[in-house]
Amino acid sequence: MGQSFSDSRDGSAHLTGTRGSRVTIVGGGVMGLMTAYYAAPLATSVTVIDKSRVGDPGTASFGLTRSVRNDYLDPQYSRLAFEARQLWLDLQERAGQRLLVDCGCLNLVKQSVTPDVDASYAVRSFAVLDDLKLPREALPGPALAQRFPQFAADGGWLDVDAGFADVAAVTAMLRSVLPGRGVEFREETEVRAITRSDDGWQLQTSGPAVESDVLVITAGLGTNGLLELIDGCSVRFPLSPDRPMQSKYFIPDPAVRDQYTEAALPVFAYLDVGIYGHPLYAGKTPGVKIGFYHPPDATAVPSAIKSVEDFVAECMPGLRDAETIDVAEASGVDTCFYDLVGDDEFILGPLPGDRSAVGGAFVGVGWRGTGYKFAPWVGRVLAQLAGTEGTVYDISRFTPGRFARGSQTGTLTGGTT
Ligand SMILES: Cc1cc2nc3c(=O)[nH]c(=O)nc-3n(C[C@H](O)[C@H](O)[C@H](O)COP(=O)(O)OP(=O)(O)OC[C@H]3O[C@@H](n4cnc5c(N)ncnc54)[C@H](O)[C@@H]3O)c2cc1C
């Protein structure tokens, strides 16, 4: 399918230049690009500055697949994921191109591995989907074996409106569509100074200076370095890099390959034991991707599963003899880091501080390895903030102000990375 893009419904095909603010976005990962996408119709001009290139392999938004699911333990994150999904579907329809692969997301439980089934992530997250009345399907015992014989487990709880994003397609779509919405890219551009003056922002860069009314920072783990450049901005965020212990492609035998593609296999997870996986994406990825990761804040249930190989031996026996390759080594993807946050919540909203120092500056960071699926929602929020200094969403929970000096919950951090 082509890259044509219909903007007629939001009237945003052209920037009129008659109203709105000039917006500078520093950081051209998926969050910055989505912000640019939604800001363009509201703004006089939008400039995206990145120290590397859009889609650079060293960024968190570079990869082949990212899970898109609603099955969080916290209902607010589930609702936001579902909201973001509606925006993805809208983007996909406008692009006339597949961005999401809707194969569902299956949470597994096996009593011999994690005996307390009721306490499992699968059962608890399913209860959240149930409360929110989001599409879901319980596959206990034989129902799992019948529907997804690839798994040897006691049950599967399926988040139906889920799957994964085709990351290359998303990046290519945004890259091709944004210039048509009037967005200017400044890539391989270093920001050297950020100055607030006359209610606006001036950025000195390795290229020409950029002036704007609004500044949005979506620079991932580079965010604190940019805050250092702003006179009178004392907030720093407790961000730290982390990555999965293992991430491998299991290449199924050609005779059974069809059972492992996105047409037959959902995204799957056994989060109690640190396992998540993506089906083989036919023509795009070499195998079933399986990762092993215990977030530092999560309570790991003691189990015999200490690696992706242990998981396969226990729960996906059909892949036991499959050839494996390391995801990063094989395809040069996912070499980057999660941006974990000290208190394990997103950071989204205005920079805290005196208006004369940080007025008209907004930030979005700290996506903790789970941000991709939320990207259109994040972009929409930041665009609303940039355009109207407010948003229709309640983002108080994510306020950057919680890390300001003197804030009750704030971490006065110098120890961020
Ligand atoms: C291995 C891995 C797997 C993941 N899996 C999932 C998943 O399955 N599902 C999911 O929902 N999420 C997932 N995530 C999380 C998701 O990919 C990220 O949350 C998301 O891509 C973050 O986007 P971003 O734009 O904030 O960051 P980035 O993509 O890192 O973009 C930040 C940009 O800022 C630029 N920058 C930094 N410093 C500066 C500076 N000083 N000046 C100018 N530019 C600067 C960088 O060059 C970069 O382009 C995963 C992340 C990783 C790393």
The ligand as an SDF file (V2000), in Angstrom:
LIG
                    3D

 53 58  0  0  0  0  0  0  0  0999 V2000
   14.5190   -2.9110   23.3480 C   0  0  0  0  0  0  0  0  0  0  0  0
   13.2210   -2.1850   23.5830 C   0  0  0  0  0  0  0  0  0  0  0  0
   12.0230   -2.8590   23.4580 C   0  0  0  0  0  0  0  0  0  0  0  0
   10.8200   -2.1810   23.6870 C   0  0  0  0  0  0  0  0  0  0  0  0
    9.6400   -2.8460   23.5520 N   0  0  0  0  0  0  0  0  0  0  0  0
    8.4730   -2.1740   23.6810 C   0  0  0  0  0  0  0  0  0  0  0  0
    7.2390   -2.8350   23.4230 C   0  0  0  0  0  0  0  0  0  0  0  0
    7.2080   -4.0280   23.0890 O   0  0  0  0  0  0  0  0  0  0  0  0
    6.0930   -2.1120   23.5330 N   0  0  0  0  0  0  0  0  0  0  0  0
    6.1040   -0.8020   23.8850 C   0  0  0  0  0  0  0  0  0  0  0  0
    5.0200   -0.1990   23.9660 O   0  0  0  0  0  0  0  0  0  0  0  0
    7.2600   -0.1460   24.1190 N   0  0  0  0  0  0  0  0  0  0  0  0
    8.4290   -0.8000   24.0140 C   0  0  0  0  0  0  0  0  0  0  0  0
    9.6050   -0.1550   24.2310 N   0  0  0  0  0  0  0  0  0  0  0  0
    9.5880    1.2500   24.6130 C   0  0  0  0  0  0  0  0  0  0  0  0
    9.4770    2.1820   23.4310 C   0  0  0  0  0  0  0  0  0  0  0  0
   10.1940    1.6960   22.3220 O   0  0  0  0  0  0  0  0  0  0  0  0
   10.0060    3.5420   23.8980 C   0  0  0  0  0  0  0  0  0  0  0  0
    9.2710    3.9310   25.0410 O   0  0  0  0  0  0  0  0  0  0  0  0
    9.8390    4.6180   22.8400 C   0  0  0  0  0  0  0  0  0  0  0  0
   10.3950    4.2340   21.6020 O   0  0  0  0  0  0  0  0  0  0  0  0
   10.5130    5.8820   23.3600 C   0  0  0  0  0  0  0  0  0  0  0  0
   10.4650    6.8700   22.3550 O   0  0  0  0  0  0  0  0  0  0  0  0
   11.1960    8.2490   22.5910 P   0  0  0  0  0  0  0  0  0  0  0  0
   10.8640    9.0630   21.4040 O   0  0  0  0  0  0  0  0  0  0  0  0
   10.8950    8.7770   23.9450 O   0  0  0  0  0  0  0  0  0  0  0  0
   12.7560    7.8800   22.6710 O   0  0  0  0  0  0  0  0  0  0  0  0
   13.8350    7.6690   21.5130 P   0  0  0  0  0  0  0  0  0  0  0  0
   13.3180    6.8460   20.4080 O   0  0  0  0  0  0  0  0  0  0  0  0
   15.1040    7.2080   22.1690 O   0  0  0  0  0  0  0  0  0  0  0  0
   14.0180    9.1160   20.9340 O   0  0  0  0  0  0  0  0  0  0  0  0
   14.7140   10.1190   21.6160 C   0  0  0  0  0  0  0  0  0  0  0  0
   15.4070   10.9450   20.5650 C   0  0  0  0  0  0  0  0  0  0  0  0
   16.0290   12.0540   21.1970 O   0  0  0  0  0  0  0  0  0  0  0  0
   17.2620   12.2740   20.5550 C   0  0  0  0  0  0  0  0  0  0  0  0
   18.1040   12.9980   21.5080 N   0  0  0  0  0  0  0  0  0  0  0  0
   18.5710   12.5930   22.7100 C   0  0  0  0  0  0  0  0  0  0  0  0
   19.3200   13.5560   23.2660 N   0  0  0  0  0  0  0  0  0  0  0  0
   19.3070   14.6120   22.4120 C   0  0  0  0  0  0  0  0  0  0  0  0
   19.8990   15.8960   22.4310 C   0  0  0  0  0  0  0  0  0  0  0  0
   20.6590   16.3030   23.4510 N   0  0  0  0  0  0  0  0  0  0  0  0
   19.6820   16.7090   21.3730 N   0  0  0  0  0  0  0  0  0  0  0  0
   18.9200   16.3090   20.3300 C   0  0  0  0  0  0  0  0  0  0  0  0
   18.3310   15.0910   20.2530 N   0  0  0  0  0  0  0  0  0  0  0  0
   18.5300   14.2590   21.2840 C   0  0  0  0  0  0  0  0  0  0  0  0
   17.7700   10.8790   20.2300 C   0  0  0  0  0  0  0  0  0  0  0  0
   18.7350   10.9170   19.1800 O   0  0  0  0  0  0  0  0  0  0  0  0
   16.4960   10.1820   19.8240 C   0  0  0  0  0  0  0  0  0  0  0  0
   16.2610   10.2490   18.4310 O   0  0  0  0  0  0  0  0  0  0  0  0
   10.8310   -0.8110   24.0380 C   0  0  0  0  0  0  0  0  0  0  0  0
   12.0460   -0.1310   24.1560 C   0  0  0  0  0  0  0  0  0  0  0  0
   13.2250   -0.8050   23.9410 C   0  0  0  0  0  0  0  0  0  0  0  0
   14.5090   -0.0500   24.0860 C   0  0  0  0  0  0  0  0  0  0  0  0
  1  2  1  0
  2  3  1  0
  2 52  2  0
  3  4  2  0
  4  5  1  0
  4 50  1  0
  5  6  2  0
  6  7  1  0
  6 13  1  0
  7  8  2  0
  7  9  1  0
  9 10  1  0
 10 11  2  0
 10 12  1  0
 12 13  2  0
 13 14  1  0
 14 15  1  0
 14 50  1  0
 15 16  1  0
 16 17  1  0
 16 18  1  0
 18 19  1  0
 18 20  1  0
 20 21  1  0
 20 22  1  0
 22 23  1  0
 23 24  1  0
 24 25  2  0
 24 26  1  0
 24 27  1  0
 27 28  1  0
 28 29  2  0
 28 30  1  0
 28 31  1  0
 31 32  1  0
 32 33  1  0
 33 34  1  0
 33 48  1  0
 34 35  1  0
 35 36  1  0
 35 46  1  0
 36 37  1  0
 36 45  1  0
 37 38  2  0
 38 39  1  0
 39 40  1  0
 39 45  2  0
 40 41  1  0
 40 42  2  0
 42 43  1  0
 43 44  2  0
 44 45  1  0
 46 47  1  0
 46 48  1  0
 48 49  1  0
 50 51  2  0
 51 52  1  0
 52 53  1  0
M  END
$$$$
